[in-house]
Amino acid sequence: MTSANPLACFAMNLQTARIGFACARPARPFEQCRGPVPGDDPDFVLASDYANLVKIYTFWNLHALVDGQIEKLLDHPLLEVMAVKRRVEDPLGLAWSRSNVTEITPTVGFVDTVIGNNNLIVHQLLEQGATKFPVLLTLFRRTNGVIIVSLRSRNGEALKIAEKLQGGGHANASGATLPRSVKPFQMLSSIFARRSIQRKMSH
């Protein structure tokens, strides 16, 4: 049996506002280990604060801080830090990203981001009807070169796009993982064919 990846699992469970990590494998498919759908989850903002807690401080540092008692992170003072970051950064990031959405296809827009919580920014763009695109896409490149494609929508369109990239997830919150190789790069280019995608992936 493959050993668990507690960081990935813990972050995923925080995304659903539940502390613990009972599900992970290093390469868990999106459709089996998926985050919340913002419009469906009343605790989405708080869940995002928990997820950012792990992202910023890393799992094992937090694990040591609470002596391995993960439940101590519930209502932890560090959440206040996340809340301040959200209140300051997200409005700035939202305003910038609203002016930096590039058409990939007539139905998919690429949202460039520079600051703030990507998920919350995209969620607000969709909720506010700030763009003409029913599906919004963001990219995140990990330090190992793996590219994470995140897709959001309001009426179930995101999953169809994710499936074209061999990904999955919820109907309105889907994604795909692309290895660092020529083949997926060419695949994205052929499907989306936009220089802004190329620039984001090369950073």
C-alpha positions as CSV (number, residue, x, y, z in Angstrom):
1,M,0.0,0.0,0.0
2,T,1.3,3.5,-0.8
3,S,2.2,5.5,2.2
4,A,0.0,8.4,3.1
5,N,0.8,12.0,2.3
6,P,-0.4,13.8,5.5
7,L,0.3,17.3,4.1
8,A,-1.8,16.8,1.0
9,C,-4.6,15.0,3.0
10,F,-4.6,17.5,5.8
11,A,-4.8,20.5,3.4
12,M,-7.7,18.8,1.5
13,N,-9.6,18.1,4.7
14,L,-9.1,21.7,5.8
15,Q,-10.6,22.8,2.5
16,T,-13.7,21.0,3.6
17,A,-13.4,22.6,7.1
18,R,-12.8,19.2,8.8
19,I,-9.6,18.6,10.7
20,G,-7.8,15.3,10.1
21,F,-6.2,13.3,7.4
22,A,-7.5,9.9,6.5
23,C,-7.6,9.8,2.8
24,A,-4.4,10.6,1.0
25,R,-2.2,9.0,-1.5
26,P,0.6,11.0,-3.2
27,A,-1.2,11.1,-6.6
28,R,-4.8,11.0,-5.5
29,P,-7.2,11.7,-8.5
30,F,-9.1,14.9,-8.3
31,E,-12.5,13.1,-8.5
32,Q,-11.6,11.1,-5.4
33,C,-10.1,13.8,-3.2
34,R,-11.8,17.1,-4.0
35,G,-12.2,20.5,-2.3
36,P,-15.4,22.4,-1.7
37,V,-17.6,24.1,-4.3
38,P,-17.5,27.7,-3.1
39,G,-21.1,28.5,-3.9
40,D,-22.3,25.4,-2.1
41,D,-20.2,25.6,1.0
42,P,-21.3,28.2,3.6
43,D,-18.0,27.8,5.4
44,F,-15.9,28.3,2.3
45,V,-14.0,31.4,3.5
46,L,-13.1,29.8,6.8
47,A,-12.1,26.6,5.1
48,S,-9.8,28.6,2.8
49,D,-8.3,30.3,5.8
50,Y,-7.5,26.8,7.2
51,A,-6.0,25.7,3.9
52,N,-3.9,28.8,3.7
53,L,-2.7,28.1,7.2
54,V,-1.2,24.8,6.0
55,K,0.1,26.4,2.8
56,I,2.0,29.2,4.5
57,Y,3.3,27.4,7.7
58,T,3.4,23.8,6.3
59,F,1.9,20.8,7.9
60,W,4.8,19.6,10.0
61,N,5.4,23.0,11.5
62,L,1.8,23.2,12.6
63,H,1.9,19.6,13.7
64,A,4.8,20.5,16.0
65,L,3.2,23.7,17.2
66,V,0.1,21.8,18.5
67,D,2.1,18.8,19.7
68,G,0.4,16.6,17.2
69,Q,-3.1,17.4,18.4
70,I,-4.5,18.7,15.2
71,E,-7.8,19.6,16.7
72,K,-6.0,22.4,18.6
73,L,-5.9,24.3,15.3
74,L,-9.7,24.8,15.5
75,D,-10.1,28.5,16.3
76,H,-6.3,28.9,16.6
77,P,-5.0,32.5,16.9
78,L,-3.0,32.0,13.7
79,L,-6.4,32.1,11.9
80,E,-6.5,35.8,12.8
81,V,-3.4,36.2,10.6
82,M,-5.1,34.5,7.8
83,A,-8.1,36.7,8.2
84,V,-6.1,39.9,8.0
85,K,-4.2,38.6,4.9
86,R,-7.6,37.8,3.3
87,R,-9.1,41.2,4.1
88,V,-6.1,43.1,2.8
89,E,-4.9,41.0,-0.1
90,D,-8.1,39.6,-1.6
91,P,-9.7,43.0,-2.6
92,L,-6.4,44.1,-4.2
93,G,-6.0,40.8,-6.0
94,L,-9.6,40.8,-7.1
95,A,-9.4,44.3,-8.6
96,W,-6.2,43.4,-10.5
97,S,-7.4,40.0,-11.7
98,R,-10.7,41.5,-12.9
99,S,-8.7,43.5,-15.5
100,N,-6.5,40.5,-16.4
101,V,-8.8,37.8,-17.7
102,T,-7.8,36.4,-21.1
103,E,-10.0,34.6,-23.4
104,I,-8.9,31.0,-24.0
105,T,-12.1,29.9,-25.8
106,P,-15.4,31.7,-26.0
107,T,-16.5,29.9,-22.9
108,V,-13.2,29.7,-20.9
109,G,-11.2,32.6,-19.5
110,F,-7.8,32.5,-18.0
111,V,-7.5,34.5,-14.8
112,D,-4.1,35.8,-14.0
113,T,-3.4,36.4,-10.3
114,V,-0.6,38.2,-8.5
115,I,-1.9,38.4,-4.9
116,G,-4.7,37.0,-2.7
117,N,-6.5,33.7,-2.5
118,N,-7.0,32.4,-6.1
119,N,-10.0,30.4,-5.2
120,L,-11.8,33.2,-3.5
121,I,-10.9,35.7,-6.3
122,V,-12.2,33.4,-9.0
123,H,-15.3,32.6,-6.9
124,Q,-16.1,36.4,-6.6
125,L,-15.5,37.0,-10.3
126,L,-18.1,34.3,-11.1
127,E,-20.6,35.4,-8.4
128,Q,-20.3,39.0,-9.6
129,G,-20.6,38.1,-13.3
130,A,-17.4,40.1,-13.8
131,T,-16.5,38.3,-17.0
132,K,-18.3,36.9,-20.0
133,F,-16.9,33.4,-19.4
134,P,-18.8,30.6,-17.7
135,V,-15.6,28.8,-16.9
136,L,-12.6,30.5,-15.3
137,L,-9.2,28.8,-15.2
138,T,-6.1,29.5,-13.1
139,L,-2.7,27.9,-13.1
140,F,-0.2,27.1,-10.3
141,R,3.2,25.7,-10.8
142,R,4.8,23.8,-8.0
143,T,8.5,23.9,-7.2
144,N,8.9,20.5,-8.8
145,G,7.5,21.8,-12.1
146,V,4.1,20.1,-11.9
147,I,1.4,22.4,-13.1
148,I,-2.0,22.5,-11.3
149,V,-4.9,23.6,-13.5
150,S,-7.9,24.8,-11.5
151,L,-11.3,25.4,-13.1
152,R,-14.4,27.0,-11.7
153,S,-17.9,27.6,-13.0
154,R,-21.5,28.1,-11.7
155,N,-23.5,25.8,-13.9
156,G,-21.5,22.6,-14.2
157,E,-19.2,23.5,-17.1
158,A,-15.9,23.2,-15.3
159,L,-15.8,19.4,-15.1
160,K,-16.2,19.0,-18.9
161,I,-13.1,21.2,-19.4
162,A,-11.1,19.4,-16.7
163,E,-11.9,16.0,-18.3
164,K,-10.3,17.3,-21.5
165,L,-7.1,17.6,-19.5
166,Q,-7.5,14.2,-17.9
167,G,-8.7,15.7,-14.7
168,G,-11.9,15.6,-12.7
169,G,-13.6,16.9,-9.6
170,H,-16.9,18.6,-8.9
171,A,-19.1,19.9,-11.7
172,N,-18.3,23.5,-10.7
173,A,-14.9,23.0,-9.1
174,S,-12.5,20.8,-11.1
175,G,-8.9,20.6,-11.9
176,A,-6.1,18.6,-13.4
177,T,-2.4,17.9,-12.7
178,L,0.0,18.2,-15.6
179,P,3.6,16.8,-15.4
180,R,6.5,19.0,-16.4
181,S,7.0,17.7,-19.9
182,V,6.6,18.8,-23.5
183,K,3.5,16.7,-24.1
184,P,1.1,18.4,-21.6
185,F,2.5,21.8,-22.6
186,Q,1.6,21.0,-26.2
187,M,-1.7,19.7,-25.1
188,L,-2.7,22.9,-23.3
189,S,-1.4,25.0,-26.2
190,S,-3.4,23.1,-28.7
191,I,-6.6,23.2,-26.6
192,F,-6.3,26.7,-25.3
193,A,-3.6,28.4,-27.6
194,R,-3.0,31.6,-25.7
195,R,0.3,33.3,-25.0
196,S,-0.9,34.3,-21.5
197,I,-1.0,30.6,-20.6
198,Q,2.5,30.1,-22.0
199,R,3.8,33.0,-19.9
200,K,2.2,31.8,-16.7
201,M,3.6,28.3,-17.1
202,S,7.1,29.5,-17.8
203,H,7.4,31.6,-14.7
